[in-house]
Each structure stands twice: as C-alpha cells, then as structure tokens.
Amino acid sequence: MKRLLPALLLAACLAAAVDAATFRRGSAAEPNTLDPHLATGNTAGVIITDITLGLTALDRRGKVAPGAAESWTISADQLTYTFRLRPNLKWSDGSPLTSEDFLWSARRLVTPATASRFVSFVYPVKNARAIVRGKLPPTELGIAAPDLRTVVYTLEYPAPYFLENLSAGVAAPVPRRQIEQFGRQWTKPGQMLSNGAYRLVEVVPQSYVAVEKNPHFFDAANVQVERVEYHPTQNLETSLRRYRAGELDLILNFPSNELARLKREVPKELRITPALATVYLAMNLTKPPFNDARVRRALSLALDREGLVDKFLGEGYRPAWTLVPHSISGYRPPVSPDRRRPAAERLAEARKLLQAAGYGPSKPLQFQLSYESLEDNRRQVVAMAAMWKAIGVEAKPLATDLNGLNRDVRTGRFEMLRYNWWAPNDDPYSFLGLVETGNSGNNVNYSNPDYDQALATANATLDNARRLQLLSAAEAMLLPEEPVIPLFYWGRRLLLKPYVQGFEDSPRGVNPSRYVSIRK
C-alpha cells in the first residue's frame, strides 16, 4: 500500500496537469464549415480566430494589434496600407508562408464563385465590389506582393475600420495547395493547414471540435493552453448544467430566468458587458407583404421593446429603435420619433398603416417568423406574436437550428426571421452596410439609391468626426423605411470558471484562446 500511494499521487498530479492544459469552451452550435471565407456563426468564428492569423489581430482586450504583419504604414490620403510581414512565418505543417499566400487568399475571397457572405469586409479595397459582381477579374483587386514579406492594399475610399477588418478570420490566409488538392474538404483534420496559435486535430460530430497548440506559430512560446475544445450545446439549460458539473470552463449564454440566481450564487463567475451587436427582424423585401414599407412600419410600431427586454432579457440588454448600437465609439444614432410615443398612439397608427396597405379583419396579415430554437428566443417570439395580434396580425413562429437559420438567410427562403449581427469592428458602417445595395450582408434585398449615396459620401470623408455625423444622417433615412426592425442591443453574458486566467471582457465578443491560461 505504501508503494501504491506515491504512484496514485503521481497519477493524480499528471491527470490534473493534463486537465489544466485543456480549455473547454461552450458554444452555441456546430460550425457549418471552418473555411474562413465561407464560415458563418459565432462557433465557427471563435474556432477560426484561434487557428488563423490575419495581417492584424486582436489583443486580449479586443484592440487591434500586429498579427502576421509586424508593422504597417498608412499613406496620408488613407488609401494605401503597406504591411511588413514577420520573418519566417510558417503554416502549421512548417512550410513557409509569404505575401503570395495573402495575395492568393484575398483574390479567392472576392472571386464570385467563392460566394463569401462576409466579402463586404474588404469592400473598401480597390475594385473589390466590381470583382464580386463579375465585372472585373480577381487579379484586378487592389492588393500587391512586391516581395515575399510585403503586402500592399490600395483602397477606393478611406476606411478607418480597415485594420480591424483585417483581423477577422475572413481576411486570414488560406492554403492554396490544400484547397486545390482537396476542394471543399480541405478543412478536415489532417488536411487543414492554418497559421494561427492552434491547429485543427479532431472533429467529433454532435460532440466537440478540438485544436492543439501550433508549434510553428510565431509566438508559440507564450501560448500556455495546449488544447482547446469547443462543445456545441443548443439547449441553454443543458449548457448551464454542464458548466455547473465542471464539464465546461466557459459558456457564452444561459437562460435569462437564471440570471438572478447566478448573481447570488456565483457572482465572481458571471460577466455582463455591452456588445457590438444588434438583434433585429429581417424580412424578405422582394415580395408581399414586406415589400410595402407601411407593413414594416406597422409591425415595428406594435412592438413593446422595453417590455421584451424587461420581461425576457434583463440586465445587459437595451431596447433598440435604431440599427447601430449606442456602444459604437463616437457615434450618436438618430433619435427615433416613435421611442417616446404612448403605446396606444403607436398601435392606432399601426392599424391605420395596415388598413392603407390593404389588410384588415377580412384580410388579416399572415406570415411565418423563423427563429433559432432556444427557449429564450421562443418566449420572445411568442410575445411578439401576441403584440401583433393586437393589431390583427397573425405571426406563425417556426423554430430551426442555427445552421438552418443561416441557410435560410443565405438562400433568401424566408418571410421574416429573428437574426443578429456582431460587428467585425467598432464602426457604425458595419451595421449600416447591412441594408446597402450590393453589400454581401444585405440579406433583405433593400435598395435605396439616396441611402447608398449618403453612405458613399460619408465613407469618402477624411475627417472621422464629420464622417460619423454623416453616417448618423444616413441612418435617419432608414427610420421611416424600416428595412429591418431592430429589437434590442445585445448584452454579452457569460460564465467563466475562476481558474481561467487572461480572459478579458471585450465588446467585440472575441476572446482568443492564445491569451488564456488554466490555473487550477
């Protein structure tokens, strides 16, 4: 027994050490793909942040920092960005990574056949829009690689958020030889090459995705967690139970009705911060009834946003009457004239608008409202349906999973759906571009030439303070049109085990695992 005791102690210590080397992150759903140009959803975004590295990166607090580029210069007219790559950059198999990889990847991103949903991140780049629309070849994109360590971007207009956009996964390099060899299957474990702090090693469907430390990462010596697992759990109650049982170190959401209890029981593990994100109702504007602005406005007027937030969401969330959240730095959104109107007055106008649009007791407005199948979402959607019933509208809720919701958005096969947008940067244009003609984020097919021109004028303005004023004026043009119906600004609420160190709150919602350590 005396001989057995030290062995047991050693085994326990080794088990603890192995466990401490793994960061177990809860996530919402399985990633639809890990191709940075094609992925959608928060889960894929978190993993791609860990396994890729763009020219710029985000530090632990969500601020722009050097990434694959060790430095850069910006021309006086803010149209030319010259990046100097770090020496001896490598892919995760140890092969060299050069400026040519960034050049090829950027051209793949804008190629129409790629059909990237987030290609608008590089719309400021010269000729990007024309290439996406098939009017120019990808070789005309405003990017150059004059030598193996230099990347030069030429923009069409000043974009003060451009450095932030280049930190997004969609702007990271992807391996040409793997893609040409394996096609869409290049992201499978054993075939995927990346250049971030971690490399993909395992995908277990309906269970987890695992990455391990990339020994060829330029800063591998400072990456402390050896393995990261991402565990998708659609059900928030199940996610919370797994966290309480010690199966997960981090969960990004939990049932809203648990908030008060969690504040009492684990206040040091609960984090609530504003987020650069808006939840809104997207409508298919290509056909009736939502091609009529009167219908959209009536539906917006009938919603009690304050009631939704107070009853179903609580601390951290704010009612939204405009698309751009108030947490965007330096931006003053236009004031909605409807926000302070009495509810009875709003409802009366909503009924008149519906009647003018041809709807009433003999012809009730009916539509399907799709949403991600979380219990919190279901309660919100049922409450909204009840609010609309008061003006004679019949909304039929339809639950689907996140990948299904994203598929409906991508294909345009929806009537109305509850959706959200997390900004890739701290700039209002990220949100305002969602309803700009030709923008890849414009899933509702709204088009207003005057609005488009207002955005273009603002984005061509060098003085950023004046630019923000012009963007606010552009957003004011949307208020009577209601191309989307803002519901509330997202409040980021998560639970994090106290032994997880280096995880800083960020309104961007991006927390790279490379900065984390486990201290049990």
Rosetta blueprint (number, residue, H / E / L):
1 M L
2 K L
3 R L
4 L H
5 L H
6 P H
7 A H
8 L H
9 L H
10 L H
11 A H
12 A H
13 C H
14 L H
15 A H
16 A H
17 A H
18 V H
19 D H
20 A H
21 A L
22 T E
23 F E
24 R E
25 R E
26 G E
27 S E
28 A L
29 A L
30 E L
31 P L
32 N L
33 T L
34 L L
35 D L
36 P L
37 H L
38 L L
39 A L
40 T L
41 G L
42 N H
43 T H
44 A H
45 G H
46 V H
47 I H
48 I H
49 T H
50 D H
51 I H
52 T L
53 L L
54 G L
55 L L
56 T E
57 A E
58 L E
59 D L
60 R L
61 R L
62 G L
63 K L
64 V E
65 A E
66 P E
67 G L
68 A L
69 A E
70 E E
71 S E
72 W E
73 T E
74 I E
75 S L
76 A L
77 D L
78 Q L
79 L L
80 T E
81 Y E
82 T E
83 F E
84 R E
85 L E
86 R L
87 P L
88 N L
89 L L
90 K E
91 W L
92 S L
93 D L
94 G L
95 S L
96 P E
97 L L
98 T L
99 S H
100 E H
101 D H
102 F H
103 L H
104 W H
105 S H
106 A H
107 R H
108 R H
109 L H
110 V H
111 T L
112 P H
113 A H
114 T H
115 A L
116 S L
117 R L
118 F L
119 V H
120 S H
121 F H
122 V H
123 Y L
124 P L
125 V E
126 K L
127 N L
128 A H
129 R H
130 A H
131 I H
132 V H
133 R L
134 G L
135 K L
136 L L
137 P L
138 P H
139 T H
140 E H
141 L L
142 G L
143 I E
144 A E
145 A E
146 P E
147 D E
148 L L
149 R L
150 T E
151 V E
152 V E
153 Y E
154 T E
155 L E
156 E L
157 Y L
158 P L
159 A L
160 P L
161 Y L
162 F H
163 L H
164 E H
165 N H
166 L L
167 S L
168 A L
169 G H
170 V H
171 A H
172 A L
173 P L
174 V L
175 P L
176 R H
177 R H
178 Q H
179 I H
180 E H
181 Q H
182 F H
183 G H
184 R H
185 Q H
186 W H
187 T H
188 K L
189 P L
190 G L
191 Q L
192 M L
193 L L
194 S L
195 N L
196 G L
197 A L
198 Y E
199 R E
200 L E
201 V E
202 E E
203 V E
204 V E
205 P L
206 Q L
207 S L
208 Y E
209 V E
210 A E
211 V E
212 E E
213 K E
214 N L
215 P L
216 H L
217 F L
218 F L
219 D L
220 A H
221 A H
222 N H
223 V L
224 Q L
225 V L
226 E L
227 R E
228 V E
229 E E
230 Y E
231 H E
232 P E
233 T L
234 Q L
235 N L
236 L H
237 E H
238 T H
239 S H
240 L H
241 R H
242 R H
243 Y H
244 R H
245 A L
246 G L
247 E L
248 L L
249 D L
250 L E
251 I E
252 L L
253 N L
254 F L
255 P L
256 S H
257 N H
258 E H
259 L H
260 A H
261 R H
262 L H
263 K H
264 R H
265 E H
266 V L
267 P L
268 K L
269 E L
270 L E
271 R E
272 I E
273 T E
274 P E
275 A E
276 L E
277 A E
278 T E
279 V E
280 Y E
281 L E
282 A E
283 M E
284 N L
285 L L
286 T L
287 K L
288 P L
289 P L
290 F L
291 N L
292 D L
293 A H
294 R H
295 V H
296 R H
297 R H
298 A H
299 L H
300 S H
301 L H
302 A L
303 L L
304 D L
305 R H
306 E H
307 G H
308 L H
309 V H
310 D H
311 K H
312 F H
313 L H
314 G L
315 E L
316 G L
317 Y L
318 R E
319 P E
320 A L
321 W L
322 T L
323 L L
324 V L
325 P L
326 H L
327 S L
328 I L
329 S L
330 G L
331 Y L
332 R L
333 P L
334 P L
335 V L
336 S L
337 P L
338 D L
339 R L
340 R L
341 R L
342 P L
343 A H
344 A H
345 E H
346 R H
347 L H
348 A H
349 E H
350 A H
351 R H
352 K H
353 L H
354 L H
355 Q H
356 A H
357 A L
358 G L
359 Y L
360 G E
361 P L
362 S L
363 K E
364 P L
365 L E
366 Q E
367 F E
368 Q E
369 L E
370 S E
371 Y E
372 E E
373 S L
374 L L
375 E H
376 D H
377 N H
378 R H
379 R H
380 Q H
381 V H
382 V H
383 A H
384 M H
385 A H
386 A H
387 M H
388 W H
389 K H
390 A L
391 I L
392 G L
393 V E
394 E E
395 A E
396 K E
397 P E
398 L E
399 A E
400 T E
401 D L
402 L H
403 N H
404 G H
405 L H
406 N H
407 R H
408 D H
409 V H
410 R H
411 T H
412 G L
413 R L
414 F L
415 E L
416 M E
417 L E
418 R E
419 Y E
420 N E
421 W E
422 W E
423 A L
424 P L
425 N L
426 D L
427 D L
428 P L
429 Y H
430 S H
431 F H
432 L H
433 G H
434 L H
435 V H
436 E L
437 T L
438 G L
439 N L
440 S L
441 G L
442 N L
443 N L
444 V L
445 N L
446 Y L
447 S L
448 N L
449 P H
450 D H
451 Y H
452 D H
453 Q H
454 A H
455 L H
456 A H
457 T H
458 A H
459 N H
460 A L
461 T L
462 L L
463 D L
464 N H
465 A H
466 R H
467 R H
468 L H
469 Q H
470 L H
471 L H
472 S H
473 A H
474 A H
475 E H
476 A H
477 M L
478 L L
479 L L
480 P L
481 E L
482 E L
483 P L
484 V E
485 I E
486 P E
487 L E
488 F E
489 Y E
490 W E
491 G E
492 R E
493 R E
494 L E
495 L E
496 L E
497 K L
498 P L
499 Y L
500 V E
501 Q E
502 G L
503 F L
504 E L
505 D L
506 S L
507 P L
508 R L
509 G L
510 V L
511 N L
512 P L
513 S H
514 R H
515 Y H
516 V L
517 S E
518 I E
519 R L
520 K L
